[in-house]
C-alpha cells in the first residue's frame, strides 16, 4: 500500500540504500523523538524494534508511540523473546515480553487496552535450507516448541 505507510530509520545509509532500491515513504528519525505531530497515525508497528533499545529508550519510544497515535489507533509490537538465539545477535540489548509491553502501556502509562496477544515460533532451524520452512513453522506452532517471538496489539483509548 504505497503512500499509506511511513517507515523510520535512524541510519541515513540504510535510508539511502532503500531509496536507491525504489522504496518510498521512509524518513530519518529516532524512535525516542518521533518526527511527527501528536495524534498523526491510526497505527504504529514496532516489528523487532524494542529488543534494540535499552530500558530507558524503550520507555521513551512507547511514550512517543502513544503521542503520535490517534484515539482508537492500534499499537502493534512484535518482539523477540529471551531465547539463546536472541543473545546470539550482537545488536540485541534486552528482550521485552508481551507481558512487559502490556504492563507499561496499560498499567503504567495507561490509555491502552489489549486487543490481542500471541506468541509464535520462528520455525525449526535447518528446514529453510530444505525448502520446507512453512512446514517447520506449522510443526513448531502445533507442538508448541521454540516460541521465540511475541506479538501484542493494543488500542489507544
N, CA, C and O atoms as a GROMACS GRO file, in nm:
protein
  628
    1UNK      N    1   0.083  -0.119   0.000
    1UNK     CA    2   0.000   0.000   0.000
    1UNK      C    3   0.088   0.125   0.000
    1UNK      O    4   0.094   0.196   0.100
    2UNK      N    5   0.154   0.152  -0.110
    2UNK     CA    6   0.240   0.272  -0.116
    2UNK      C    7   0.160   0.397  -0.082
    2UNK      O    8   0.044   0.411  -0.122
    3UNK      N    9   0.222   0.485  -0.009
    3UNK     CA   10   0.156   0.609   0.029
    3UNK      C   11   0.074   0.600   0.156
    3UNK      O   12   0.032   0.703   0.209
    4UNK      N   13   0.049   0.480   0.206
    4UNK     CA   14  -0.030   0.466   0.328
    4UNK      C   15   0.055   0.445   0.451
    4UNK      O   16   0.006   0.455   0.563
    5UNK      N   17   0.184   0.416   0.432
    5UNK     CA   18   0.271   0.386   0.543
    5UNK      C   19   0.395   0.474   0.539
    5UNK      O   20   0.441   0.516   0.432
    6UNK      N   21   0.448   0.500   0.656
    6UNK     CA   22   0.574   0.574   0.669
    6UNK      C   23   0.666   0.489   0.754
    6UNK      O   24   0.629   0.442   0.861
    7UNK      N   25   0.788   0.471   0.705
    7UNK     CA   26   0.889   0.398   0.781
    7UNK      C   27   0.990   0.496   0.837
    7UNK      O   28   1.009   0.605   0.783
    8UNK      N   29   1.053   0.458   0.944
    8UNK     CA   30   1.152   0.545   1.007
    8UNK      C   31   1.278   0.464   1.036
    8UNK      O   32   1.272   0.348   1.075
    9UNK      N   33   1.392   0.529   1.016
    9UNK     CA   34   1.519   0.465   1.048
    9UNK      C   35   1.614   0.573   1.096
    9UNK      O   36   1.609   0.688   1.052
   10UNK      N   37   1.702   0.533   1.186
   10UNK     CA   38   1.798   0.627   1.244
   10UNK      C   39   1.925   0.638   1.159
   10UNK      O   40   2.005   0.730   1.178
   11UNK      N   41   1.944   0.544   1.066
   11UNK     CA   42   2.068   0.539   0.989
   11UNK      C   43   2.049   0.590   0.847
   11UNK      O   44   1.979   0.526   0.768
   12UNK      N   45   2.110   0.705   0.812
   12UNK     CA   46   2.097   0.761   0.679
   12UNK      C   47   2.144   0.667   0.568
   12UNK      O   48   2.088   0.669   0.458
   13UNK      N   49   2.246   0.585   0.593
   13UNK     CA   50   2.297   0.494   0.491
   13UNK      C   51   2.190   0.392   0.451
   13UNK      O   52   2.173   0.363   0.333
   14UNK      N   53   2.118   0.339   0.551
   14UNK     CA   54   2.011   0.242   0.520
   14UNK      C   55   1.898   0.309   0.443
   14UNK      O   56   1.841   0.249   0.353
   15UNK      N   57   1.867   0.434   0.479
   15UNK     CA   58   1.762   0.505   0.406
   15UNK      C   59   1.802   0.528   0.261
   15UNK      O   60   1.721   0.510   0.170
   16UNK      N   61   1.926   0.567   0.239
   16UNK     CA   62   1.975   0.590   0.104
   16UNK      C   63   1.974   0.461   0.022
   16UNK      O   64   1.936   0.461  -0.095
   17UNK      N   65   2.014   0.351   0.085
   17UNK     CA   66   2.014   0.222   0.018
   17UNK      C   67   1.872   0.180  -0.020
   17UNK      O   68   1.848   0.132  -0.130
   18UNK      N   69   1.779   0.199   0.070
   18UNK     CA   70   1.639   0.165   0.043
   18UNK      C   71   1.582   0.252  -0.067
   18UNK      O   72   1.512   0.204  -0.156
   19UNK      N   73   1.612   0.380  -0.063
   19UNK     CA   74   1.565   0.473  -0.165
   19UNK      C   75   1.620   0.435  -0.302
   19UNK      O   76   1.548   0.442  -0.401
   20UNK      N   77   1.746   0.394  -0.308
   20UNK     CA   78   1.808   0.353  -0.433
   20UNK      C   79   1.739   0.229  -0.491
   20UNK      O   80   1.740   0.208  -0.613
   21UNK      N   81   1.679   0.148  -0.404
   21UNK     CA   82   1.606   0.029  -0.449
   21UNK      C   83   1.461   0.059  -0.480
   21UNK      O   84   1.384  -0.031  -0.515
   22UNK      N   85   1.421   0.188  -0.468
   22UNK     CA   86   1.285   0.227  -0.503
   22UNK      C   87   1.187   0.230  -0.388
   22UNK      O   88   1.068   0.251  -0.408
   23UNK      N   89   1.236   0.208  -0.267
   23UNK     CA   90   1.147   0.212  -0.151
   23UNK      C   91   1.115   0.358  -0.119
   23UNK      O   92   1.205   0.442  -0.110
   24UNK      N   93   0.988   0.388  -0.102
   24UNK     CA   94   0.944   0.524  -0.074
   24UNK      C   95   0.877   0.530   0.063
   24UNK      O   96   0.844   0.427   0.122
   25UNK      N   97   0.859   0.650   0.114
   25UNK     CA   98   0.788   0.668   0.240
   25UNK      C   99   0.874   0.644   0.363
   25UNK      O  100   0.822   0.611   0.469
   26UNK      N  101   1.005   0.660   0.348
   26UNK     CA  102   1.095   0.642   0.462
   26UNK      C  103   1.148   0.778   0.505
   26UNK      O  104   1.179   0.863   0.421
   27UNK      N  105   1.160   0.797   0.636
   27UNK     CA  106   1.213   0.923   0.688
   27UNK      C  107   1.322   0.894   0.790
   27UNK      O  108   1.324   0.789   0.855
   28UNK      N  109   1.412   0.988   0.801
   28UNK     CA  110   1.518   0.980   0.900
   28UNK      C  111   1.461   1.023   1.034
   28UNK      O  112   1.396   1.128   1.044
   29UNK      N  113   1.485   0.944   1.137
   29UNK     CA  114   1.433   0.981   1.267
   29UNK      C  115   1.477   0.885   1.375
   29UNK      O  116   1.538   0.782   1.348
   30UNK      N  117   1.444   0.922   1.496
   30UNK     CA  118   1.482   0.849   1.615
   30UNK      C  119   1.354   0.804   1.686
   30UNK      O  120   1.262   0.883   1.704
   31UNK      N  121   1.348   0.679   1.725
   31UNK     CA  122   1.228   0.624   1.791
   31UNK      C  123   1.197   0.696   1.922
   31UNK      O  124   1.083   0.695   1.968
   32UNK      N  125   1.297   0.758   1.981
   32UNK     CA  126   1.276   0.826   2.109
   32UNK      C  127   1.222   0.967   2.091
   32UNK      O  128   1.173   1.028   2.186
   33UNK      N  129   1.230   1.020   1.970
   33UNK     CA  130   1.177   1.153   1.937
   33UNK      C  131   1.119   1.147   1.797
   33UNK      O  132   1.180   1.197   1.702
   34UNK      N  133   1.002   1.085   1.784
   34UNK     CA  134   0.943   1.067   1.652
   34UNK      C  135   0.912   1.202   1.588
   34UNK      O  136   0.854   1.290   1.651
   35UNK      N  137   0.952   1.219   1.462
   35UNK     CA  138   0.938   1.350   1.395
   35UNK      C  139   0.798   1.372   1.337
   35UNK      O  140   0.785   1.408   1.220
   36UNK      N  141   0.696   1.350   1.418
   36UNK     CA  142   0.558   1.364   1.372
   36UNK      C  143   0.476   1.438   1.478
   36UNK      O  144   0.509   1.437   1.596
   37UNK      N  145   0.369   1.502   1.432
   37UNK     CA  146   0.279   1.574   1.522
   37UNK      C  147   0.200   1.476   1.610
   37UNK      O  148   0.190   1.357   1.579
   38UNK      N  149   0.146   1.527   1.717
   38UNK     CA  150   0.060   1.448   1.805
   38UNK      C  151  -0.059   1.394   1.725
   38UNK      O  152  -0.111   1.462   1.636
   39UNK      N  153  -0.100   1.274   1.758
   39UNK     CA  154  -0.218   1.209   1.701
   39UNK      C  155  -0.220   1.212   1.549
   39UNK      O  156  -0.321   1.247   1.487
   40UNK      N  157  -0.108   1.175   1.489
   40UNK     CA  158  -0.094   1.173   1.343
   40UNK      C  159  -0.139   1.042   1.281
   40UNK      O  160  -0.190   1.041   1.169
   41UNK      N  161  -0.122   0.930   1.351
   41UNK     CA  162  -0.137   0.799   1.288
   41UNK      C  163  -0.249   0.715   1.347
   41UNK      O  164  -0.284   0.727   1.465
   42UNK      N  165  -0.305   0.629   1.261
   42UNK     CA  166  -0.405   0.531   1.303
   42UNK      C  167  -0.338   0.405   1.357
   42UNK      O  168  -0.403   0.324   1.423
   43UNK      N  169  -0.211   0.388   1.329
   43UNK     CA  170  -0.140   0.270   1.376
   43UNK      C  171   0.009   0.292   1.382
   43UNK      O  172   0.066   0.370   1.305
   44UNK      N  173   0.071   0.222   1.474
   44UNK     CA  174   0.218   0.220   1.486
   44UNK      C  175   0.258   0.074   1.496
   44UNK      O  176   0.208   0.000   1.581
   45UNK      N  177   0.350   0.032   1.407
   45UNK     CA  178   0.401  -0.104   1.407
   45UNK      C  179   0.547  -0.099   1.449
   45UNK      O  180   0.629  -0.031   1.388
   46UNK      N  181   0.579  -0.172   1.554
   46UNK     CA  182   0.717  -0.184   1.601
   46UNK      C  183   0.756  -0.331   1.590
   46UNK      O  184   0.746  -0.407   1.686
   47UNK      N  185   0.801  -0.370   1.471
   47UNK     CA  186   0.838  -0.509   1.446
   47UNK      C  187   0.987  -0.525   1.470
   47UNK      O  188   1.070  -0.468   1.398
   48UNK      N  189   1.020  -0.603   1.571
   48UNK     CA  190   1.160  -0.629   1.606
   48UNK      C  191   1.237  -0.499   1.628
   48UNK      O  192   1.348  -0.481   1.576
   49UNK      N  193   1.178  -0.409   1.705
   49UNK     CA  194   1.239  -0.280   1.736
   49UNK      C  195   1.284  -0.277   1.882
   49UNK      O  196   1.399  -0.242   1.912
   50UNK      N  197   1.194  -0.313   1.973
   50UNK     CA  198   1.220  -0.295   2.116
   50UNK      C  199   1.348  -0.361   2.164
   50UNK      O  200   1.418  -0.306   2.248
   51UNK      N  201   1.379  -0.479   2.111
   51UNK     CA  202   1.497  -0.551   2.161
   51UNK      C  203   1.628  -0.482   2.128
   51UNK      O  204   1.734  -0.524   2.176
   52UNK      N  205   1.622  -0.377   2.048
   52UNK     CA  206   1.742  -0.299   2.016
   52UNK      C  207   1.756  -0.176   2.105
   52UNK      O  208   1.850  -0.098   2.089
   53UNK      N  209   1.663  -0.159   2.199
   53UNK     CA  210   1.661  -0.041   2.286
   53UNK      C  211   1.690  -0.078   2.431
   53UNK      O  212   1.645  -0.181   2.481
   54UNK      N  213   1.766   0.008   2.496
   54UNK     CA  214   1.785  -0.006   2.641
   54UNK      C  215   1.654   0.034   2.709
   54UNK      O  216   1.568   0.096   2.647
   55UNK      N  217   1.640  -0.002   2.835
   55UNK     CA  218   1.515   0.018   2.907
   55UNK      C  219   1.464   0.162   2.899
   55UNK      O  220   1.347   0.184   2.870
   56UNK      N  221   1.551   0.259   2.926
   56UNK     CA  222   1.509   0.400   2.922
   56UNK      C  223   1.464   0.440   2.782
   56UNK      O  224   1.368   0.515   2.767
   57UNK      N  225   1.534   0.390   2.680
   57UNK     CA  226   1.496   0.420   2.542
   57UNK      C  227   1.361   0.357   2.509
   57UNK      O  228   1.279   0.418   2.440
   58UNK      N  229   1.338   0.236   2.557
   58UNK     CA  230   1.211   0.168   2.530
   58UNK      C  231   1.094   0.246   2.590
   58UNK      O  232   0.990   0.261   2.526
   59UNK      N  233   1.111   0.296   2.712
   59UNK     CA  234   1.005   0.377   2.774
   59UNK      C  235   0.978   0.503   2.692
   59UNK      O  236   0.863   0.540   2.671
   60UNK      N  237   1.084   0.570   2.646
   60UNK     CA  238   1.066   0.692   2.565
   60UNK      C  239   0.998   0.660   2.432
   60UNK      O  240   0.912   0.735   2.387
   61UNK      N  241   1.036   0.548   2.371
   61UNK     CA  242   0.972   0.510   2.245
   61UNK      C  243   0.824   0.482   2.265
   61UNK      O  244   0.741   0.528   2.186
   62UNK      N  245   0.788   0.408   2.369
   62UNK     CA  246   0.647   0.378   2.392
   62UNK      C  247   0.567   0.505   2.420
   62UNK      O  248   0.452   0.517   2.376
   63UNK      N  249   0.627   0.599   2.491
   63UNK     CA  250   0.560   0.728   2.514
   63UNK      C  251   0.540   0.803   2.382
   63UNK      O  252   0.436   0.865   2.361
   64UNK      N  253   0.639   0.796   2.295
   64UNK     CA  254   0.629   0.861   2.163
   64UNK      C  255   0.523   0.793   2.077
   64UNK      O  256   0.446   0.860   2.008
   65UNK      N  257   0.518   0.660   2.080
   65UNK     CA  258   0.417   0.588   2.004
   65UNK      C  259   0.278   0.628   2.051
   65UNK      O  260   0.188   0.648   1.970
   66UNK      N  261   0.260   0.640   2.181
   66UNK     CA  262   0.132   0.684   2.236
   66UNK      C  263   0.099   0.826   2.189
   66UNK      O  264  -0.015   0.855   2.154
   67UNK      N  265   0.197   0.912   2.188
   67UNK     CA  266   0.176   1.051   2.148
   67UNK      C  267   0.131   1.064   2.003
   67UNK      O  268   0.040   1.142   1.973
   68UNK      N  269   0.192   0.988   1.912
   68UNK     CA  270   0.160   1.004   1.770
   68UNK      C  271   0.036   0.926   1.726
   68UNK      O  272  -0.012   0.944   1.614
   69UNK      N  273  -0.017   0.839   1.812
   69UNK     CA  274  -0.138   0.763   1.780
   69UNK      C  275  -0.264   0.846   1.806
   69UNK      O  276  -0.274   0.916   1.906
   70UNK      N  277  -0.358   0.835   1.715
   70UNK     CA  278  -0.490   0.896   1.736
   70UNK      C  279  -0.568   0.808   1.834
   70UNK      O  280  -0.538   0.690   1.848
   71UNK      N  281  -0.668   0.865   1.901
   71UNK     CA  282  -0.757   0.781   1.982
   71UNK      C  283  -0.820   0.672   1.893
   71UNK      O  284  -0.865   0.700   1.782
   72UNK      N  285  -0.820   0.551   1.943
   72UNK     CA  286  -0.870   0.438   1.866
   72UNK      C  287  -0.762   0.374   1.780
   72UNK      O  288  -0.786   0.269   1.719
   73UNK      N  289  -0.644   0.434   1.774
   73UNK     CA  290  -0.534   0.380   1.695
   73UNK      C  291  -0.475   0.256   1.758
   73UNK      O  292  -0.487   0.233   1.878
   74UNK      N  293  -0.411   0.176   1.676
   74UNK     CA  294  -0.353   0.050   1.721
   74UNK      C  295  -0.202   0.057   1.729
   74UNK      O  296  -0.136   0.111   1.641
   75UNK      N  297  -0.149   0.003   1.837
   75UNK     CA  298  -0.005  -0.015   1.853
   75UNK      C  299   0.022  -0.164   1.845
   75UNK      O  300  -0.033  -0.241   1.924
   76UNK      N  301   0.107  -0.205   1.751
   76UNK     CA  302   0.141  -0.345   1.733
   76UNK      C  303   0.290  -0.361   1.759
   76UNK      O  304   0.373  -0.297   1.694
   77UNK      N  305   0.324  -0.445   1.855
   77UNK     CA  306   0.464  -0.472   1.886
   77UNK      C  307   0.491  -0.620   1.864
   77UNK      O  308   0.422  -0.707   1.917
   78UNK      N  309   0.593  -0.648   1.783
   78UNK     CA  310   0.642  -0.784   1.764
   78UNK      C  311   0.780  -0.786   1.826
   78UNK      O  312   0.869  -0.709   1.788
   79UNK      N  313   0.797  -0.874   1.924
   79UNK     CA  314   0.922  -0.875   2.000
   79UNK      C  315   0.988  -1.012   1.995
   79UNK      O  316   0.922  -1.115   1.985
   80UNK      N  317   1.118  -1.010   2.004
   80UNK     CA  318   1.200  -1.131   2.009
   80UNK      C  319   1.213  -1.168   2.156
   80UNK      O  320   1.258  -1.086   2.237
   81UNK      N  321   1.174  -1.288   2.192
   81UNK     CA  322   1.174  -1.333   2.330
   81UNK      C  323   1.315  -1.375   2.376
   81UNK      O  324   1.407  -1.387   2.295
   82UNK      N  325   1.329  -1.397   2.504
   82UNK     CA  326   1.458  -1.434   2.563
   82UNK      C  327   1.489  -1.581   2.537
   82UNK      O  328   1.457  -1.668   2.617
   83UNK      N  329   1.552  -1.606   2.424
   83UNK     CA  330   1.598  -1.740   2.388
   83UNK      C  331   1.748  -1.731   2.360
   83UNK      O  332   1.804  -1.622   2.353
   84UNK      N  333   1.810  -1.845   2.344
   84UNK     CA  334   1.953  -1.842   2.312
   84UNK      C  335   1.979  -1.766   2.183
   84UNK      O  336   2.076  -1.690   2.175
   85UNK      N  337   1.894  -1.784   2.082
   85UNK     CA  338   1.918  -1.715   1.955
   85UNK      C  339   1.904  -1.563   1.971
   85UNK      O  340   1.963  -1.488   1.894
   86UNK      N  341   1.827  -1.519   2.069
   86UNK     CA  342   1.820  -1.375   2.097
   86UNK      C  343   1.958  -1.323   2.134
   86UNK      O  344   2.003  -1.222   2.079
   87UNK      N  345   2.023  -1.390   2.224
   87UNK     CA  346   2.153  -1.345   2.274
   87UNK      C  347   2.265  -1.365   2.174
   87UNK      O  348   2.373  -1.307   2.189
   88UNK      N  349   2.242  -1.445   2.072
   88UNK     CA  350   2.343  -1.465   1.968
   88UNK      C  351   2.356  -1.346   1.874
   88UNK      O  352   2.451  -1.339   1.796
   89UNK      N  353   2.263  -1.254   1.879
   89UNK     CA  354   2.266  -1.137   1.791
   89UNK      C  355   2.328  -1.019   1.866
   89UNK      O  356   2.271  -0.974   1.966
   90UNK      N  357   2.441  -0.970   1.821
   90UNK     CA  358   2.514  -0.868   1.897
   90UNK      C  359   2.443  -0.733   1.909
   90UNK      O  360   2.477  -0.653   1.996
   91UNK      N  361   2.345  -0.706   1.822
   91UNK     CA  362   2.275  -0.578   1.831
   91UNK      C  363   2.152  -0.583   1.921
   91UNK      O  364   2.084  -0.482   1.938
   92UNK      N  365   2.123  -0.700   1.979
   92UNK     CA  366   2.012  -0.709   2.074
   92UNK      C  367   2.060  -0.663   2.212
   92UNK      O  368   2.163  -0.706   2.261
   93UNK      N  369   1.982  -0.575   2.272
   93UNK     CA  370   2.016  -0.518   2.402
   93UNK      C  371   1.950  -0.596   2.514
   93UNK      O  372   2.016  -0.636   2.610
   94UNK      N  373   1.820  -0.617   2.502
   94UNK     CA  374   1.747  -0.694   2.603
   94UNK      C  375   1.613  -0.737   2.547
   94UNK      O  376   1.557  -0.668   2.461
   95UNK      N  377   1.560  -0.850   2.593
   95UNK     CA  378   1.429  -0.895   2.545
   95UNK      C  379   1.316  -0.822   2.617
   95UNK      O  380   1.329  -0.782   2.732
   96UNK      N  381   1.205  -0.807   2.547
   96UNK     CA  382   1.084  -0.749   2.605
   96UNK      C  383   0.969  -0.843   2.573
   96UNK      O  384   0.948  -0.878   2.456
   97UNK      N  385   0.896  -0.883   2.673
   97UNK     CA  386   0.786  -0.977   2.654
   97UNK      C  387   0.655  -0.901   2.630
   97UNK      O  388   0.646  -0.780   2.653
   98UNK      N  389   0.554  -0.974   2.582
   98UNK     CA  390   0.420  -0.918   2.571
   98UNK      C  391   0.375  -0.865   2.707
   98UNK      O  392   0.315  -0.758   2.717
   99UNK      N  393   0.404  -0.942   2.811
   99UNK     CA  394   0.363  -0.904   2.947
   99UNK      C  395   0.423  -0.768   2.985
   99UNK      O  396   0.356  -0.686   3.046
  100UNK      N  397   0.549  -0.746   2.950
  100UNK     CA  398   0.615  -0.619   2.982
  100UNK      C  399   0.550  -0.504   2.906
  100UNK      O  400   0.520  -0.401   2.965
  101UNK      N  401   0.529  -0.522   2.776
  101UNK     CA  402   0.466  -0.417   2.694
  101UNK      C  403   0.327  -0.386   2.747
  101UNK      O  404   0.289  -0.269   2.759
  102UNK      N  405   0.249  -0.490   2.779
  102UNK     CA  406   0.114  -0.470   2.834
  102UNK      C  407   0.119  -0.393   2.965
  102UNK      O  408   0.042  -0.299   2.986
  103UNK      N  409   0.210  -0.434   3.054
  103UNK     CA  410   0.219  -0.366   3.184
  103UNK      C  411   0.251  -0.218   3.167
  103UNK      O  412   0.190  -0.133   3.233
  104UNK      N  413   0.346  -0.186   3.080
  104UNK     CA  414   0.386  -0.047   3.061
  104UNK      C  415   0.272   0.035   3.000
  104UNK      O  416   0.239   0.142   3.051
  105UNK      N  417   0.212  -0.014   2.891
  105UNK     CA  418   0.113   0.067   2.820
  105UNK      C  419  -0.025   0.067   2.885
  105UNK      O  420  -0.099   0.165   2.873
  106UNK      N  421  -0.060  -0.040   2.954
  106UNK     CA  422  -0.193  -0.046   3.016
  106UNK      C  423  -0.189   0.003   3.160
  106UNK      O  424  -0.273   0.084   3.201
  107UNK      N  425  -0.093  -0.044   3.237
  107UNK     CA  426  -0.092  -0.014   3.379
  107UNK      C  427  -0.011   0.110   3.415
  107UNK      O  428  -0.056   0.193   3.494
  108UNK      N  429   0.108   0.124   3.357
  108UNK     CA  430   0.195   0.235   3.396
  108UNK      C  431   0.162   0.364   3.322
  108UNK      O  432   0.132   0.465   3.385
  109UNK      N  433   0.167   0.362   3.190
  109UNK     CA  434   0.135   0.482   3.113
  109UNK      C  435  -0.015   0.502   3.104
  109UNK      O  436  -0.064   0.615   3.108
  110UNK      N  437  -0.086   0.392   3.090
  110UNK     CA  438  -0.231   0.398   3.080
  110UNK      C  439  -0.277   0.446   2.942
  110UNK      O  440  -0.197   0.492   2.860
  111UNK      N  441  -0.407   0.434   2.921
  111UNK     CA  442  -0.464   0.483   2.797
  111UNK      C  443  -0.470   0.380   2.686
  111UNK      O  444  -0.501   0.414   2.572
  112UNK      N  445  -0.441   0.253   2.717
  112UNK     CA  446  -0.446   0.147   2.617
  112UNK      C  447  -0.525   0.029   2.672
  112UNK      O  448  -0.529   0.005   2.792
  113UNK      N  449  -0.588  -0.044   2.581
  113UNK     CA  450  -0.649  -0.172   2.614
  113UNK      C  451  -0.590  -0.277   2.519
  113UNK      O  452  -0.556  -0.246   2.405
  114UNK      N  453  -0.580  -0.399   2.567
  114UNK     CA  454  -0.523  -0.507   2.486
  114UNK      C  455  -0.630  -0.559   2.391
  114UNK      O  456  -0.742  -0.590   2.432
  115UNK      N  457  -0.594  -0.568   2.265
  115UNK     CA  458  -0.682  -0.625   2.163
  115UNK      C  459  -0.651  -0.773   2.144
  115UNK      O  460  -0.741  -0.856   2.136
  116UNK      N  461  -0.522  -0.804   2.136
  116UNK     CA  462  -0.482  -0.943   2.116
  116UNK      C  463  -0.336  -0.962   2.155
  116UNK      O  464  -0.254  -0.871   2.141
  117UNK      N  465  -0.306  -1.081   2.204
  117UNK     CA  466  -0.168  -1.120   2.234
  117UNK      C  467  -0.145  -1.258   2.175
  117UNK      O  468  -0.235  -1.342   2.168
  118UNK      N  469  -0.022  -1.279   2.133
  118UNK     CA  470   0.011  -1.408   2.076
  118UNK      C  471   0.161  -1.432   2.086
  118UNK      O  472   0.241  -1.339   2.074
  119UNK      N  473   0.198  -1.556   2.106
  119UNK     CA  474   0.338  -1.598   2.095
  119UNK      C  475   0.346  -1.688   1.974
  119UNK      O  476   0.252  -1.764   1.946
  120UNK      N  477   0.456  -1.682   1.902
  120UNK     CA  478   0.471  -1.769   1.787
  120UNK      C  479   0.615  -1.809   1.767
  120UNK      O  480   0.708  -1.752   1.825
  121UNK      N  481   0.631  -1.909   1.684
  121UNK     CA  482   0.762  -1.970   1.662
  121UNK      C  483   0.824  -1.920   1.534
  121UNK      O  484   0.755  -1.886   1.438
  122UNK      N  485   0.955  -1.915   1.534
  122UNK     CA  486   1.028  -1.882   1.412
  122UNK      C  487   1.061  -2.007   1.333
  122UNK      O  488   1.137  -2.001   1.237
  123UNK      N  489   1.004  -2.119   1.370
  123UNK     CA  490   1.027  -2.242   1.296
  123UNK      C  491   1.133  -2.330   1.360
  123UNK      O  492   1.164  -2.317   1.478
  124UNK      N  493   1.186  -2.418   1.281
  124UNK     CA  494   1.286  -2.513   1.327
  124UNK      C  495   1.411  -2.494   1.242
  124UNK      O  496   1.403  -2.500   1.120
  125UNK      N  497   1.525  -2.472   1.304
  125UNK     CA  498   1.648  -2.447   1.228
  125UNK      C  499   1.677  -2.556   1.126
  125UNK      O  500   1.658  -2.675   1.153
  126UNK      N  501   1.722  -2.515   1.009
  126UNK     CA  502   1.761  -2.608   0.905
  126UNK      C  503   1.652  -2.639   0.803
  126UNK      O  504   1.684  -2.678   0.691
  127UNK      N  505   1.525  -2.621   0.840
  127UNK     CA  506   1.416  -2.653   0.748
  127UNK      C  507   1.411  -2.557   0.630
  127UNK      O  508   1.368  -2.595   0.521
  128UNK      N  509   1.456  -2.434   0.650
  128UNK     CA  510   1.458  -2.337   0.540
  128UNK      C  511   1.551  -2.381   0.428
  128UNK      O  512   1.519  -2.364   0.311
  129UNK      N  513   1.663  -2.438   0.463
  129UNK     CA  514   1.757  -2.487   0.361
  129UNK      C  515   1.699  -2.603   0.282
  129UNK      O  516   1.740  -2.629   0.169
  130UNK      N  517   1.605  -2.673   0.342
  130UNK     CA  518   1.542  -2.786   0.273
  130UNK      C  519   1.423  -2.741   0.188
  130UNK      O  520   1.364  -2.821   0.116
  131UNK      N  521   1.388  -2.612   0.197
  131UNK     CA  522   1.277  -2.560   0.119
  131UNK      C  523   1.141  -2.589   0.180
  131UNK      O  524   1.039  -2.579   0.111
  132UNK      N  525   1.138  -2.625   0.307
  132UNK     CA  526   1.010  -2.655   0.372
  132UNK      C  527   0.994  -2.573   0.501
  132UNK      O  528   0.948  -2.624   0.603
  133UNK      N  529   1.033  -2.446   0.493
  133UNK     CA  530   1.024  -2.358   0.611
  133UNK      C  531   0.881  -2.345   0.661
  133UNK      O  532   0.858  -2.341   0.781
  134UNK      N  533   0.784  -2.337   0.570
  134UNK     CA  534   0.645  -2.321   0.613
  134UNK      C  535   0.599  -2.444   0.694
  134UNK      O  536   0.524  -2.430   0.790
  135UNK      N  537   0.644  -2.561   0.655
  135UNK     CA  538   0.612  -2.682   0.732
  135UNK      C  539   0.675  -2.674   0.871
  135UNK      O  540   0.613  -2.714   0.970
  136UNK      N  541   0.798  -2.624   0.879
  136UNK     CA  542   0.866  -2.611   1.007
  136UNK      C  543   0.792  -2.515   1.099
  136UNK      O  544   0.778  -2.540   1.219
  137UNK      N  545   0.742  -2.404   1.044
  137UNK     CA  546   0.665  -2.309   1.124
  137UNK      C  547   0.537  -2.375   1.176
  137UNK      O  548   0.502  -2.362   1.293
  138UNK      N  549   0.468  -2.445   1.088
  138UNK     CA  550   0.345  -2.513   1.126
  138UNK      C  551   0.369  -2.615   1.236
  138UNK      O  552   0.297  -2.618   1.336
  139UNK      N  553   0.471  -2.698   1.218
  139UNK     CA  554   0.501  -2.802   1.318
  139UNK      C  555   0.544  -2.742   1.452
  139UNK      O  556   0.503  -2.789   1.558
  140UNK      N  557   0.625  -2.637   1.446
  140UNK     CA  558   0.669  -2.573   1.569
  140UNK      C  559   0.551  -2.514   1.644
  140UNK      O  560   0.543  -2.525   1.767
  141UNK      N  561   0.457  -2.451   1.571
  141UNK     CA  562   0.336  -2.397   1.635
  141UNK      C  563   0.253  -2.512   1.693
  141UNK      O  564   0.208  -2.505   1.807
  142UNK      N  565   0.232  -2.615   1.614
  142UNK     CA  566   0.148  -2.728   1.654
  142UNK      C  567   0.199  -2.794   1.782
  142UNK      O  568   0.121  -2.824   1.872
  143UNK      N  569   0.332  -2.816   1.788
  143UNK     CA  570   0.389  -2.883   1.904
  143UNK      C  571   0.426  -2.787   2.017
  143UNK      O  572   0.469  -2.829   2.124
  144UNK      N  573   0.410  -2.658   1.992
  144UNK     CA  574   0.439  -2.560   2.096
  144UNK      C  575   0.585  -2.550   2.132
  144UNK      O  576   0.619  -2.532   2.249
  145UNK      N  577   0.672  -2.561   2.033
  145UNK     CA  578   0.815  -2.552   2.058
  145UNK      C  579   0.872  -2.426   1.996
  145UNK      O  580   0.818  -2.371   1.900
  146UNK      N  581   0.982  -2.382   2.052
  146UNK     CA  582   1.057  -2.268   2.001
  146UNK      C  583   0.973  -2.142   1.990
  146UNK      O  584   0.984  -2.070   1.891
  147UNK      N  585   0.892  -2.115   2.087
  147UNK     CA  586   0.823  -1.987   2.089
  147UNK      C  587   0.929  -1.881   2.114
  147UNK      O  588   0.977  -1.867   2.226
  148UNK      N  589   0.964  -1.806   2.012
  148UNK     CA  590   1.069  -1.707   2.030
  148UNK      C  591   1.026  -1.566   1.992
  148UNK      O  592   1.108  -1.474   1.999
  149UNK      N  593   0.902  -1.548   1.952
  149UNK     CA  594   0.851  -1.415   1.923
  149UNK      C  595   0.717  -1.396   1.993
  149UNK      O  596   0.642  -1.490   2.015
  150UNK      N  597   0.691  -1.271   2.025
  150UNK     CA  598   0.563  -1.236   2.082
  150UNK      C  599   0.503  -1.122   2.000
  150UNK      O  600   0.576  -1.043   1.940
  151UNK      N  601   0.372  -1.114   1.998
  151UNK     CA  602   0.304  -1.004   1.933
  151UNK      C  603   0.192  -0.958   2.025
  151UNK      O  604   0.117  -1.039   2.080
  152UNK      N  605   0.182  -0.828   2.042
  152UNK     CA  606   0.075  -0.772   2.122
  152UNK      C  607   0.017  -0.654   2.046
  152UNK      O  608   0.091  -0.570   1.993
  153UNK      N  609  -0.114  -0.647   2.042
  153UNK     CA  610  -0.185  -0.538   1.976
  153UNK      C  611  -0.266  -0.467   2.082
  153UNK      O  612  -0.345  -0.528   2.154
  154UNK      N  613  -0.244  -0.337   2.092
  154UNK     CA  614  -0.315  -0.256   2.191
  154UNK      C  615  -0.387  -0.141   2.120
  154UNK      O  616  -0.340  -0.090   2.018
  155UNK      N  617  -0.498  -0.101   2.176
  155UNK     CA  618  -0.578   0.009   2.120
  155UNK      C  619  -0.570   0.128   2.214
  155UNK      O  620  -0.592   0.116   2.334
  156UNK      N  621  -0.539   0.244   2.156
  156UNK     CA  622  -0.534   0.366   2.236
  156UNK      C  623  -0.676   0.414   2.261
  156UNK      O  624  -0.758   0.424   2.169
  157UNK      N  625  -0.703   0.443   2.388
  157UNK     CA  626  -0.838   0.488   2.424
  157UNK      C  627  -0.858   0.632   2.390
  157UNK      O  628  -0.966   0.686   2.414
   0.00000   0.00000   0.00000
